[in-house]
Amino acid sequence: MHSASNPPADRDRAHLLAAIDLAAGARRHGNHPFGALLTDAAGEVLLMAENTVITEHDVTGHAETNLVRQASRTLTPEQLTEATLYTSTEPCAMCSGAIFWSGIRRVVYALAATELNVLAGAKPDEPLLDLPCRQVFEAGGNTVEVSGPYLYEDAAAVHLGFWG
C-alpha cells in the first residue's frame, strides 16, 4: 500500500511536505534522509529536526529522537500533550519509544517503514528492528494517535539513489 485510504487533511499534508523537505536537507547535509517537525494544537510549527546519525556519529540521531530531545528541553508537558509530530517516514521502535515517553500524543507520517525497506533494498538476512510504530504505541495503552502512511511519491523521492 502506497498511501493511507484517505488523503491527509490540508494542514497535515502541508506539514508532511515540510518534514519531507527537512529529510532532503538532512541528505544534503550528509545524513540519512529523514526529517520531522512538531506543531502546536493550532498547527503552528514549534520545532524542526533532521537526521544527524552520520555527521554527529550517533546512531540515535534520528530526526524524531532529535526532535523529542529538543521538545522535552524547551516545552511544557501540556504543550507536548497537545502537539503533533509530523515525520517524513514512519518512526522506528526507538523513536516511537521516545515519542511515547515525551507525552506527544499524535503522530502523522508519510512513508511507511515497509515501503522504506523496499526502497533501501533491505535483504532478508539483514538485521532490522521491524516493529511498526502502531505496535509500539499499542504497548503503551494506545495513548498515541497515529495517522499514515501518506504521500508516497513525495516521501519516496528523497530516498531514491541514497541507499545501496
DSSP file with accessible surface (Angstrom, degrees, kcal/mol):
  #  RESIDUE AA STRUCTURE BP1 BP2  ACC     N-H-->O    O-->H-N    N-H-->O    O-->H-N    TCO  KAPPA ALPHA  PHI   PSI    X-CA   Y-CA   Z-CA
    1    1 A M              0   0  166      0, 0.0   111,-0.2     0, 0.0   114,-0.1   0.000 360.0 360.0 360.0 128.9    0.0    0.0    0.0
    2    2 A H        +     0   0  102      1,-0.2   150,-0.7   109,-0.1     2,-0.3   0.410 360.0   7.5 -99.8   1.7    1.5    3.3   -1.0
    3    3 A S  S    S-     0   0   58    148,-0.1   147,-0.3   147,-0.1    -1,-0.2  -0.968  85.3 -83.0-169.3 162.3   -0.8    5.6    1.0
    4    4 A A        -     0   0   18    145,-2.8   147,-0.1    -2,-0.3    -2,-0.1  -0.264  49.5-105.9 -65.6 162.1   -3.5    5.6    3.6
    5    5 A S  S    S+     0   0  111      2,-0.1    -1,-0.1   145,-0.0   145,-0.0   0.843 106.0  43.0 -64.6 -31.8   -7.0    5.0    2.4
    6    6 A N  S    S-     0   0  113      1,-0.0    -2,-0.2     3,-0.0     3,-0.1  -0.886  94.1-109.8-112.2 145.8   -8.0    8.7    2.8
    7    7 A P        -     0   0  113      0, 0.0     3,-0.1     0, 0.0   143,-0.1  -0.349  43.8 -97.9 -67.9 154.9   -5.9   11.6    1.8
    8    8 A P        -     0   0   17      0, 0.0   143,-0.0     0, 0.0   142,-0.0  -0.326  43.2 -94.6 -69.8 155.6   -4.4   13.7    4.7
    9    9 A A     >  -     0   0   60      1,-0.1     4,-3.0    -3,-0.1     5,-0.2  -0.285  42.1-104.5 -61.0 157.0   -6.1   16.9    5.8
   10   10 A D  H  > S+     0   0  140      1,-0.2     4,-2.4     2,-0.2     5,-0.2   0.898 121.9  48.7 -54.6 -44.6   -4.7   20.0    4.2
   11   11 A R  H  > S+     0   0  124      1,-0.2     4,-2.2     2,-0.2    -1,-0.2   0.935 112.9  47.7 -63.0 -44.4   -2.8   21.0    7.3
   12   12 A D  H  > S+     0   0   12      1,-0.2     4,-2.7     2,-0.2    -2,-0.2   0.918 110.6  52.3 -62.4 -42.4   -1.4   17.5    7.7
   13   13 A R  H  X S+     0   0  105     -4,-3.0     4,-2.6     1,-0.2    -2,-0.2   0.935 109.5  48.9 -59.5 -47.2   -0.4   17.5    4.0
   14   14 A A  H  X S+     0   0   56     -4,-2.4     4,-1.9     1,-0.2    -1,-0.2   0.913 113.6  46.2 -61.6 -42.3    1.5   20.8    4.3
   15   15 A H  H  X S+     0   0   24     -4,-2.2     4,-2.2     2,-0.2    -1,-0.2   0.870 111.0  52.3 -71.8 -34.2    3.4   19.7    7.5
   16   16 A L  H  X S+     0   0    0     -4,-2.7     4,-2.4     2,-0.2    -2,-0.2   0.918 108.6  50.7 -65.1 -41.5    4.2   16.3    5.9
   17   17 A L  H  X S+     0   0   50     -4,-2.6     4,-2.2     1,-0.2    -2,-0.2   0.895 109.8  50.9 -63.1 -36.5    5.7   18.1    2.9
   18   18 A A  H  X S+     0   0   35     -4,-1.9     4,-2.1     2,-0.2    -1,-0.2   0.901 109.1  50.6 -66.5 -38.9    7.7   20.3    5.2
   19   19 A A  H  X S+     0   0    0     -4,-2.2     4,-2.0     2,-0.2    69,-0.3   0.896 109.3  51.2 -65.1 -38.4    9.0   17.2    7.0
   20   20 A I  H  X S+     0   0    8     -4,-2.4     4,-2.2     2,-0.2    -2,-0.2   0.898 107.7  53.0 -65.6 -38.4   10.0   15.7    3.6
   21   21 A D  H  X S+     0   0  112     -4,-2.2     4,-2.1     1,-0.2    -2,-0.2   0.895 107.3  51.8 -62.1 -39.0   11.8   18.9    2.8
   22   22 A L  H  X S+     0   0   31     -4,-2.1     4,-2.4     2,-0.2    -1,-0.2   0.890 107.2  53.3 -63.4 -37.5   13.7   18.5    6.1
   23   23 A A  H  X S+     0   0    0     -4,-2.0     4,-2.2     2,-0.2    11,-0.3   0.915 107.3  50.5 -62.8 -41.7   14.6   15.0    5.1
   24   24 A A  H  X S+     0   0   22     -4,-2.2     4,-2.4     1,-0.2    -1,-0.2   0.900 109.9  51.6 -63.0 -38.2   16.0   16.4    1.8
   25   25 A G  H  X S+     0   0    3     -4,-2.1     4,-2.0     2,-0.2    -2,-0.2   0.902 106.3  53.3 -63.8 -41.3   18.0   18.8    3.9
   26   26 A A  H  <>S+     0   0    0     -4,-2.4     5,-2.8     1,-0.2    -2,-0.2   0.928 109.5  49.1 -59.7 -42.8   19.4   16.0    6.0
   27   27 A R  H ><5S+     0   0   83     -4,-2.2     3,-1.8     1,-0.2    -2,-0.2   0.929 109.7  50.7 -63.0 -44.9   20.5   14.2    2.9
   28   28 A R  H 3<5S+     0   0  186     -4,-2.4    -1,-0.2     1,-0.3    -2,-0.2   0.834 107.2  55.6 -61.0 -31.9   22.2   17.4    1.6
   29   29 A H  T 3<5S-     0   0  108     -4,-2.0    -1,-0.3    -5,-0.2    -2,-0.2   0.371 128.2 -97.7 -83.9   4.5   24.0   17.8    4.9
   30   30 A G  T < 5S+     0   0   40     -3,-1.8    -3,-0.2     1,-0.3     2,-0.2   0.651  87.3 110.2  93.3  16.6   25.4   14.3    4.6
   31   31 A N  S   <S-     0   0    2     -5,-2.8    -1,-0.3    -6,-0.2    21,-0.1  -0.617  78.6 -72.3-115.1 176.8   22.9   12.3    6.7
   32   32 A H        -     0   0   45     -2,-0.2     2,-2.0     1,-0.1    19,-0.4  -0.419  59.1-102.4 -65.8 145.3   20.2    9.8    6.1
   33   33 A P  S    S+     0   0    0      0, 0.0     2,-0.4     0, 0.0   -10,-0.2  -0.448  75.5 122.0 -80.4  79.0   17.1   11.4    4.5
   34   34 A F        +     0   0   27     -2,-2.0    17,-2.2   -11,-0.3     2,-0.3  -1.000  30.4 174.1-137.6 139.9   14.7   11.8    7.4
   35   35 A G  E     -A   50   0A   0     -2,-0.4    53,-2.6    15,-0.2    54,-0.3  -0.977   3.8-178.0-143.7 154.8   13.0   14.9    8.8
   36   36 A A  E     -AB  49  87A   0     13,-2.7    13,-2.7    -2,-0.3     2,-0.3  -0.989   3.3-170.4-149.6 154.2   10.4   15.7   11.5
   37   37 A L  E     -AB  48  86A   0     49,-2.6    49,-3.0    -2,-0.3     2,-0.4  -0.969  14.2-138.8-144.7 160.3    8.6   18.7   12.9
   38   38 A L  E     -AB  47  85A   0      9,-2.7     8,-3.6    -2,-0.3     9,-1.4  -0.971  17.6-171.1-123.2 133.3    6.4   19.5   15.9
   39   39 A T  E     -AB  45  84A   1     45,-2.5    45,-1.9    -2,-0.4     6,-0.2  -0.861  20.4-121.4-119.2 159.4    3.3   21.7   15.8
   40   40 A D    >   -     0   0   49      4,-2.3     3,-2.0    -2,-0.3    43,-0.1  -0.256  47.4 -84.8 -84.4-178.7    1.0   23.0   18.5
   41   41 A A  T 3  S+     0   0   63      1,-0.3    -1,-0.1     2,-0.1    42,-0.1   0.786 130.3  54.7 -61.2 -27.0   -2.7   22.4   18.6
   42   42 A A  T 3  S-     0   0   64      2,-0.1    -1,-0.3     1,-0.0    41,-0.0   0.483 121.1-106.6 -85.0  -3.8   -3.3   25.3   16.2
   43   43 A G  S <  S+     0   0    9     -3,-2.0     2,-0.3     1,-0.3    -2,-0.1   0.539  70.3 145.5  91.5   7.1   -0.9   23.9   13.7
   44   44 A E        -     0   0  127      1,-0.1    -4,-2.3     2,-0.0    -1,-0.3  -0.639  55.6-112.8 -79.9 134.6    1.9   26.4   14.3
   45   45 A V  E     +A   39   0A  68     -2,-0.3    -6,-0.3    -6,-0.2     3,-0.1  -0.502  37.7 173.6 -70.9 126.1    5.4   24.9   13.9
   46   46 A L  E     -     0   0A  55     -8,-3.6     2,-0.3     1,-0.4    -7,-0.2   0.814  62.6  -1.0 -97.0 -45.1    7.2   24.8   17.2
   47   47 A L  E     -A   38   0A  32     -9,-1.4    -9,-2.7     2,-0.0    -1,-0.4  -0.984  55.3-159.6-148.6 154.8   10.4   22.8   16.3
   48   48 A M  E     +A   37   0A 108     -2,-0.3     2,-0.3   -11,-0.2   -11,-0.2  -0.974  13.1 174.2-135.7 151.0   12.1   21.1   13.4
   49   49 A A  E     -A   36   0A  10    -13,-2.7   -13,-2.7    -2,-0.3     2,-0.3  -0.990  11.3-159.8-152.6 155.5   14.8   18.4   13.3
   50   50 A E  E     -A   35   0A  43     -2,-0.3   -15,-0.2   -15,-0.2     2,-0.1  -0.859  40.5 -78.0-129.7 169.0   16.6   16.3   10.8
   51   51 A N        +     0   0    2    -17,-2.2    11,-0.2   -19,-0.4     4,-0.1  -0.416  40.3 173.8 -66.0 138.7   18.6   13.1   11.0
   52   52 A T     >  +     0   0   29      9,-3.0     4,-2.3     6,-0.2     6,-0.4   0.062  36.5 122.5-132.2  21.9   22.2   13.6   12.2
   53   53 A V  T  4>S+     0   0   21      8,-0.6     5,-1.5     1,-0.2     4,-0.4   0.906  81.5  35.3 -55.3 -47.0   23.4    9.9   12.5
   54   54 A I  T >45S+     0   0   78      3,-0.2     3,-0.7     2,-0.2    -1,-0.2   0.960 120.8  43.1 -77.8 -50.1   26.4   10.3   10.2
   55   55 A T  T 345S+     0   0   64      1,-0.2    -2,-0.2    -4,-0.1    -1,-0.2   0.803 122.1  39.3 -71.5 -27.4   27.5   13.9   10.9
   56   56 A E  T 3<5S-     0   0  126     -4,-2.3    -1,-0.2     2,-0.2    -2,-0.2   0.427 101.5-130.2 -98.4  -1.0   27.2   13.5   14.7
   57   57 A H  T < 5 +     0   0  170     -3,-0.7     2,-0.4    -4,-0.4    -3,-0.2   0.928  66.6 129.0  51.3  49.5   28.5    9.9   14.8
   58   58 A D    > < -     0   0   57     -5,-1.5     3,-2.2    -6,-0.4    -6,-0.2  -0.920  51.6-159.2-141.0 109.1   25.4    9.0   16.9
   59   59 A V  T 3  S+     0   0  117     -2,-0.4    -6,-0.1     1,-0.3     3,-0.1   0.673  95.6  58.6 -64.8 -15.2   23.2    6.0   15.9
   60   60 A T  T 3  S+     0   0   44      1,-0.2     2,-1.3    -7,-0.1    -1,-0.3   0.391  73.7 106.7 -92.3   5.7   20.4    7.6   18.0
   61   61 A G    <   +     0   0    0     -3,-2.2    -9,-3.0     4,-0.1    -8,-0.6  -0.091  43.7 148.1 -80.7  41.6   20.4   10.8   16.0
   62   62 A H     >  -     0   0   52     -2,-1.3     4,-2.9   -11,-0.2     5,-0.3  -0.406  60.4-112.7 -70.8 153.4   17.2   10.0   14.1
   63   63 A A  H  > S+     0   0    0      1,-0.2     4,-2.4     2,-0.2   -27,-0.2   0.906 115.9  47.0 -55.6 -45.6   15.0   13.0   13.2
   64   64 A E  H  > S+     0   0    7      2,-0.2     4,-2.7     1,-0.2    -1,-0.2   0.902 113.2  47.8 -67.2 -40.3   12.2   12.1   15.6
   65   65 A T  H  > S+     0   0   11      2,-0.2     4,-2.4     1,-0.2    -2,-0.2   0.914 111.9  50.3 -67.2 -41.1   14.6   11.4   18.5
   66   66 A N  H  X S+     0   0   24     -4,-2.9     4,-2.0     2,-0.2    -2,-0.2   0.912 112.4  48.5 -60.2 -40.6   16.4   14.7   17.9
   67   67 A L  H  X S+     0   0    0     -4,-2.4     4,-2.9    -5,-0.3    -2,-0.2   0.926 110.0  50.4 -65.8 -44.8   13.1   16.5   17.8
   68   68 A V  H  X S+     0   0   13     -4,-2.7     4,-2.9     1,-0.2     5,-0.2   0.899 108.5  53.5 -62.0 -39.7   11.9   14.8   21.1
   69   69 A R  H  X S+     0   0   71     -4,-2.4     4,-1.2     1,-0.2    -1,-0.2   0.943 112.6  43.5 -59.2 -48.6   15.1   15.9   22.8
   70   70 A Q  H  X S+     0   0   68     -4,-2.0     4,-1.3     1,-0.2     3,-0.2   0.926 115.4  49.2 -60.1 -47.3   14.6   19.5   21.8
   71   71 A A  H  X S+     0   0    0     -4,-2.9     4,-2.7     1,-0.2     3,-0.4   0.906 108.7  50.5 -63.0 -44.0   10.9   19.4   22.7
   72   72 A S  H  < S+     0   0   68     -4,-2.9    -1,-0.2     1,-0.2    -2,-0.2   0.786 113.0  48.1 -70.2 -21.7   11.4   17.9   26.1
   73   73 A R  H  < S+     0   0  194     -4,-1.2    -1,-0.2    -3,-0.2    -2,-0.2   0.717 125.2  26.3 -84.4 -23.8   14.0   20.5   27.0
   74   74 A T  H  < S+     0   0   90     -4,-1.3     2,-0.3    -3,-0.4    -2,-0.2   0.590 108.9  65.9-119.8 -15.2   12.0   23.5   25.8
   75   75 A L  S  < S-     0   0   28     -4,-2.7    -1,-0.0    -5,-0.2     0, 0.0  -0.812  74.9-115.2-114.5 155.9    8.3   22.7   26.0
   76   76 A T     >  -     0   0   62     -2,-0.3     4,-2.3     1,-0.1     5,-0.2  -0.398  33.0-108.4 -79.2 160.6    6.0   22.1   28.9
   77   77 A P  H  > S+     0   0   90      0, 0.0     4,-2.3     0, 0.0     5,-0.2   0.882 122.0  54.1 -55.6 -36.3    4.3   18.7   29.4
   78   78 A E  H  > S+     0   0  120      2,-0.2     4,-1.7     1,-0.2     5,-0.1   0.903 107.1  49.7 -65.9 -41.8    1.0   20.4   28.4
   79   79 A Q  H  > S+     0   0   76      1,-0.2     4,-0.7     2,-0.2    -1,-0.2   0.902 111.2  50.1 -62.8 -39.7    2.5   21.7   25.2
   80   80 A L  H >< S+     0   0   10     -4,-2.3     3,-0.8     1,-0.2    25,-0.6   0.920 108.0  52.1 -64.8 -43.5    3.8   18.2   24.4
   81   81 A T  H 3< S+     0   0   76     -4,-2.3    24,-0.4     1,-0.2    -1,-0.2   0.863 113.8  44.0 -62.1 -34.9    0.5   16.5   25.0
   82   82 A E  H 3< S+     0   0  122     -4,-1.7    -1,-0.2    -5,-0.2    -2,-0.2   0.550  98.3 100.1 -86.6  -8.1   -1.3   19.0   22.7
   83   83 A A    <<  -     0   0    2     -3,-0.8    22,-0.6    -4,-0.7    23,-0.4  -0.316  60.5-143.9 -80.6 160.8    1.4   18.8   20.0
   84   84 A T  E     -B   39   0A  13    -45,-1.9   -45,-2.5    21,-0.1     2,-0.5  -0.993   9.4-147.6-122.1 132.4    1.5   16.8   16.7
   85   85 A L  E     -Bc  38 107A   0     21,-2.8    23,-2.6    -2,-0.4     2,-0.4  -0.894  12.7-165.7-100.2 122.9    4.7   15.2   15.4
   86   86 A Y  E     -Bc  37 108A   2    -49,-3.0   -49,-2.6    -2,-0.5     2,-0.4  -0.923  10.8-178.9-107.6 134.3    5.0   15.1   11.6
   87   87 A T  E     -Bc  36 109A   0     21,-2.3    23,-1.6    -2,-0.4   -51,-0.2  -0.985  36.1-133.8-139.7 147.7    7.7   12.9   10.1
   88   88 A S  E    S+     0   0A   1    -53,-2.6    23,-2.4    -2,-0.4     2,-0.3   0.748  95.8  24.2 -68.1 -24.9    8.8   12.0    6.6
   89   89 A T  E    S- c   0 111A   4    -54,-0.3    23,-0.2    21,-0.2    -1,-0.1  -0.989 100.7 -82.8-141.6 148.8    8.9    8.3    7.5
   90   90 A E        -     0   0   18     21,-3.3    -2,-0.1    -2,-0.3     6,-0.1  -0.190  57.7-103.8 -49.8 131.2    7.2    6.1   10.0
   91   91 A P        -     0   0    1      0, 0.0    42,-0.3     0, 0.0    -1,-0.1  -0.339  33.2-126.7 -62.0 138.5    9.0    6.3   13.3
   92   92 A C     >  -     0   0   45     -3,-0.1     4,-3.0    40,-0.1     5,-0.2  -0.179  34.7 -92.2 -72.6 176.6   11.2    3.3   14.2
   93   93 A A  H  > S+     0   0   16     36,-0.4     4,-2.3     1,-0.2     5,-0.2   0.900 127.0  50.4 -60.3 -41.5   10.8    1.4   17.5
   94   94 A M  H  > S+     0   0   71      2,-0.2     4,-2.1     1,-0.2    -1,-0.2   0.949 114.3  43.3 -61.9 -48.4   13.4    3.6   19.2
   95   95 A C  H  > S+     0   0    0      1,-0.2     4,-2.8     2,-0.2    -2,-0.2   0.885 111.2  55.0 -66.6 -38.1   11.8    6.8   18.1
   96   96 A S  H  X S+     0   0    0     -4,-3.0     4,-2.8     2,-0.2    -1,-0.2   0.907 107.6  50.4 -61.3 -41.3    8.3    5.6   18.9
   97   97 A G  H  X S+     0   0   20     -4,-2.3     4,-2.7    -5,-0.2    -2,-0.2   0.930 110.9  48.5 -61.2 -43.7    9.5    4.9   22.4
   98   98 A A  H  X S+     0   0   26     -4,-2.1     4,-1.8     2,-0.2    -2,-0.2   0.920 111.9  49.3 -63.0 -42.1   10.9    8.4   22.7
   99   99 A I  H  X>S+     0   0    0     -4,-2.8     4,-1.0     2,-0.2     5,-0.9   0.943 111.6  49.4 -61.8 -47.4    7.7    9.9   21.4
  100  100 A F  H ><5S+     0   0   40     -4,-2.8     3,-1.0     1,-0.2    -2,-0.2   0.947 112.9  45.8 -56.6 -50.9    5.6    7.8   23.8
  101  101 A W  H 3<5S+     0   0  211     -4,-2.7    -1,-0.2     1,-0.2    -2,-0.2   0.774 105.4  62.4 -68.9 -21.8    7.8    8.9   26.8
  102  102 A S  H 3<5S-     0   0   18     -4,-1.8    -1,-0.2    -5,-0.2    -2,-0.2   0.760 109.3-119.4 -72.4 -26.0    7.8   12.5   25.8
  103  103 A G  T <<5 +     0   0   12     -3,-1.0     2,-0.2    -4,-1.0    -3,-0.1   0.371  61.9 147.2  99.0  -4.6    4.0   12.8   26.1
  104  104 A I      < -     0   0    0     -5,-0.9    -1,-0.4     1,-0.1   -23,-0.2  -0.485  27.4-170.3 -63.2 133.2    3.4   13.7   22.5
  105  105 A R        +     0   0   71    -22,-0.6    40,-2.6   -25,-0.6     2,-0.3   0.325  57.6  55.7-118.6  10.5    0.0   12.1   21.7
  106  106 A R  E     - d   0 145A  50    -23,-0.4   -21,-2.8    38,-0.2     2,-0.4  -0.973  53.6-179.9-146.2 131.2   -0.3   12.5   17.9
  107  107 A V  E     -cd  85 146A   0     38,-2.8    40,-2.2    -2,-0.3     2,-0.4  -0.994   3.3-175.2-129.0 134.0    2.0   11.3   15.1
  108  108 A V  E     -cd  86 147A   0    -23,-2.6   -21,-2.3    -2,-0.4     2,-0.3  -0.998  13.3-177.6-127.5 128.1    1.5   11.7   11.3
  109  109 A Y  E     -c   87   0A   5     38,-2.3    41,-0.4    -2,-0.4   -21,-0.2  -0.914  23.1-156.9-130.0 158.5    3.9   10.1    8.9
  110  110 A A  E    S+     0   0A   0    -23,-1.6    40,-1.2    -2,-0.3     2,-0.4   0.911  76.2  41.1 -92.9 -75.5    4.5   10.0    5.2
  111  111 A L  E    S-c   89   0A   0    -23,-2.4   -21,-3.3    38,-0.2    -1,-0.2  -0.612  78.6-129.5 -84.9 130.6    6.5    6.9    4.1
  112  112 A A     >  -     0   0    7     -2,-0.4     4,-2.3   -23,-0.2     3,-0.3  -0.445  18.8-121.9 -72.6 149.5    5.7    3.5    5.8
  113  113 A A  H  > S+     0   0   25      1,-0.2     4,-2.6     2,-0.2     5,-0.2   0.884 114.5  55.8 -59.2 -38.0    8.7    1.6    7.2
  114  114 A T  H  > S+     0   0   89      1,-0.2     4,-1.4     2,-0.2    -1,-0.2   0.885 107.7  48.7 -63.8 -36.1    7.8   -1.3    5.0
  115  115 A E  H  > S+     0   0   13     -3,-0.3     4,-2.4     2,-0.2    -2,-0.2   0.896 109.8  52.2 -69.1 -39.6    8.0    1.0    2.0
  116  116 A L  H  X S+     0   0   24     -4,-2.3     4,-3.0     1,-0.2    -2,-0.2   0.921 104.9  55.8 -60.4 -44.0   11.4    2.3    3.1
  117  117 A N  H  <>S+     0   0   39     -4,-2.6     5,-2.6     1,-0.2     4,-0.4   0.885 109.2  47.0 -58.4 -38.1   12.7   -1.2    3.5
  118  118 A V  H ><5S+     0   0  116     -4,-1.4     3,-1.2     3,-0.2    -1,-0.2   0.950 113.8  47.0 -67.6 -47.9   11.8   -1.9   -0.2
  119  119 A L  H 3<5S+     0   0   44     -4,-2.4    -2,-0.2     1,-0.3    -1,-0.2   0.865 112.9  49.8 -61.7 -36.6   13.4    1.4   -1.3
  120  120 A A  T 3<5S-     0   0   30     -4,-3.0    -1,-0.3    -5,-0.2    -2,-0.2   0.525 110.2-123.3 -81.5  -6.1   16.5    0.7    0.7
  121  121 A G  T < 5 -     0   0   33     -3,-1.2    -3,-0.2    -4,-0.4    -2,-0.1   0.864  35.2-165.7  67.7  37.1   16.8   -2.8   -0.7
  122  122 A A      < -     0   0   31     -5,-2.6    -1,-0.2    -6,-0.2     6,-0.0  -0.329  12.5-134.1 -58.9 131.5   16.8   -4.4    2.7
  123  123 A K    >   -     0   0  123      1,-0.1     3,-1.8     4,-0.1    -1,-0.1  -0.611  15.7-117.9 -87.7 149.5   17.9   -8.0    2.4
  124  124 A P  T 3  S+     0   0  139      0, 0.0    -1,-0.1     0, 0.0    -2,-0.1   0.825 116.4  45.4 -56.7 -32.2   16.0  -10.9    4.2
  125  125 A D  T 3  S+     0   0  146      2,-0.1    -3,-0.0     0, 0.0     3,-0.0   0.437  88.3 110.6 -92.6   1.6   19.0  -11.7    6.3
  126  126 A E  S <  S-     0   0   89     -3,-1.8     2,-0.4     1,-0.1    -4,-0.0  -0.567  79.2-110.1 -75.9 134.4   19.8   -8.1    7.2
  127  127 A P        +     0   0  122      0, 0.0     2,-0.4     0, 0.0    -1,-0.1  -0.516  47.6 168.6 -69.3 122.8   19.1   -7.2   10.8
  128  128 A L        -     0   0   80     -2,-0.4     2,-1.5     2,-0.0     0, 0.0  -0.995  40.6-135.9-131.8 140.1   16.1   -4.9   11.0
  129  129 A L        -     0   0  138     -2,-0.4     2,-1.7     2,-0.1   -36,-0.4  -0.690  34.0-173.7 -91.4  78.6   14.1   -3.9   14.1
  130  130 A D        +     0   0  107     -2,-1.5    -2,-0.0   -38,-0.1   -38,-0.0  -0.582  29.1 132.7 -84.7  83.6   10.9   -4.5   12.2
  131  131 A L        -     0   0   64     -2,-1.7     5,-0.1     4,-0.0    -2,-0.1  -0.915  52.8-130.8-136.7 104.3    8.3   -3.2   14.7
  132  132 A P    >>  -     0   0   54      0, 0.0     4,-1.7     0, 0.0     3,-0.7  -0.211  19.1-121.9 -56.7 145.2    5.6   -0.9   13.4
  133  133 A C  H 3> S+     0   0    0    -42,-0.3     4,-2.8     1,-0.3     5,-0.2   0.867 111.7  59.8 -58.9 -35.9    5.1    2.3   15.4
  134  134 A R  H 3> S+     0   0   91      1,-0.2     4,-2.3     2,-0.2    -1,-0.3   0.887 104.0  51.0 -60.0 -37.2    1.4    1.4   16.0
  135  135 A Q  H <> S+     0   0  102     -3,-0.7     4,-1.5     2,-0.2    -1,-0.2   0.899 110.1  48.9 -68.0 -39.7    2.5   -1.8   17.7
  136  136 A V  H  X S+     0   0   29     -4,-1.7     4,-0.6     1,-0.2     3,-0.3   0.950 113.6  46.4 -62.5 -47.2    4.9    0.1   20.0
  137  137 A F  H ><>S+     0   0    1     -4,-2.8     5,-1.6     1,-0.2     3,-1.0   0.853 106.1  59.1 -66.5 -34.2    2.2    2.7   20.8
  138  138 A E  H ><5S+     0   0  109     -4,-2.3     3,-1.9     1,-0.3    -1,-0.2   0.887  99.1  58.9 -59.1 -37.7   -0.3   -0.1   21.5
  139  139 A A  H 3<5S+     0   0   93     -4,-1.5    -1,-0.3     1,-0.3    -2,-0.2   0.740 102.2  55.6 -64.7 -20.1    2.0   -1.5   24.1
  140  140 A G  T <<5S-     0   0   23     -3,-1.0    -1,-0.3    -4,-0.6    -2,-0.2   0.184 132.4 -89.6 -96.2  14.3    1.7    1.9   25.8
  141  141 A G  T < 5 -     0   0   56     -3,-1.9    -3,-0.2     1,-0.2    -2,-0.2   0.718  63.3 -78.8  89.5  21.4   -2.1    1.7   26.0
  142  142 A N  S   <S+     0   0  114     -5,-1.6    -1,-0.2    -8,-0.1    -4,-0.2   0.868  85.9 141.4  55.3  38.6   -2.9    3.3   22.6
  143  143 A T        +     0   0   63     -6,-0.6     2,-0.5    -3,-0.2    -1,-0.1   0.565  53.2  73.2 -86.0  -9.0   -2.4    6.8   24.1
  144  144 A V  S    S-     0   0   10     -7,-0.2     2,-0.4   -10,-0.1   -38,-0.2  -0.934  75.6-143.7-110.0 122.2   -0.7    8.0   20.8
  145  145 A E  E     -d  106   0A 112    -40,-2.6   -38,-2.8    -2,-0.5     2,-0.4  -0.690  19.4-161.1 -81.1 131.2   -2.9    8.6   17.8
  146  146 A V  E     -d  107   0A  25     -2,-0.4     2,-0.4   -40,-0.2   -38,-0.2  -0.953  12.1-178.2-119.7 136.5   -1.2    7.6   14.5
  147  147 A S  E     -d  108   0A  19    -40,-2.2   -38,-2.3    -2,-0.4     3,-0.1  -0.998  30.6  -8.4-133.9 129.4   -2.1    8.7   11.0
  148  148 A G        -     0   0    5     -2,-0.4   -38,-0.1     1,-0.3     2,-0.1  -0.772  22.5-145.5 143.5 171.6   -0.3    7.5    7.9
  149  149 A P        +     0   0   10      0, 0.0  -145,-2.8     0, 0.0     2,-0.3   0.494  60.9 155.4 -82.3 156.0    1.2    6.5    5.6
  150  150 A Y        +     0   0   24    -40,-1.2     5,-0.1   -41,-0.4  -147,-0.1  -0.955  45.9  23.6-139.1 160.0    0.6    9.4    3.2
  151  151 A L     >  +     0   0   18     -2,-0.3     4,-2.8  -147,-0.1     5,-0.3   0.874  59.0 176.9  56.6  49.1    2.3   11.0    0.1
  152  152 A Y  H  > S+     0   0   40   -150,-0.7     4,-3.2     1,-0.2     5,-0.3   0.898  74.5  49.8 -50.6 -52.6    4.3    8.0   -1.0
  153  153 A E  H  > S+     0   0  136      1,-0.2     4,-1.7     2,-0.2    -1,-0.2   0.923 115.1  43.1 -59.1 -45.9    5.7    9.6   -4.2
  154  154 A D  H  > S+     0   0   67      1,-0.2     4,-0.7     2,-0.2    -1,-0.2   0.925 117.9  45.4 -64.2 -45.3    6.9   12.7   -2.3
  155  155 A A  H  < S+     0   0    0     -4,-2.8     3,-0.4     1,-0.2     4,-0.3   0.874 113.4  49.0 -69.9 -37.0    8.3   10.8    0.6
  156  156 A A  H >X S+     0   0    5     -4,-3.2     3,-1.8    -5,-0.3     4,-1.0   0.838  96.6  72.4 -70.8 -31.2   10.0    8.1   -1.5
  157  157 A A  H >< S+     0   0   54     -4,-1.7     3,-0.6    -5,-0.3    -1,-0.2   0.843  91.3  55.6 -57.4 -37.7   11.7   10.7   -3.8
  158  158 A V  T 3< S+     0   0   19     -4,-0.7    -1,-0.3    -3,-0.4    -2,-0.2   0.681 109.0  49.3 -71.3 -14.7   14.2   11.8   -1.1
  159  159 A H  T X> S+     0   0    3     -3,-1.8     3,-2.3    -4,-0.3     4,-0.9   0.655  80.7 115.3 -94.2 -18.8   15.4    8.2   -0.7
  160  160 A L  T << S+     0   0  107     -4,-1.0   -40,-0.1    -3,-0.6   -41,-0.0  -0.307  90.8   2.7 -61.2 126.0   15.9    7.4   -4.4
  161  161 A G  T 34 S+     0   0   79      2,-0.2    -1,-0.3     1,-0.1    -2,-0.1   0.440 110.4  94.7  81.4  -1.5   19.5    6.8   -5.1
  162  162 A F  T <4 S+     0   0   56     -3,-2.3     2,-0.3     1,-0.0    -2,-0.2   0.898  71.2  61.4 -87.6 -47.0   20.6    7.1   -1.5
  163  163 A W     <        0   0   73     -4,-0.9    -2,-0.2   -44,-0.2    -1,-0.0  -0.646 360.0 360.0 -87.3 140.0   20.5    3.5   -0.2
  164  164 A G              0   0  125     -2,-0.3    -1,-0.1    -3,-0.0   -43,-0.1  -0.080 360.0 360.0  93.1 360.0   22.8    0.9   -1.7
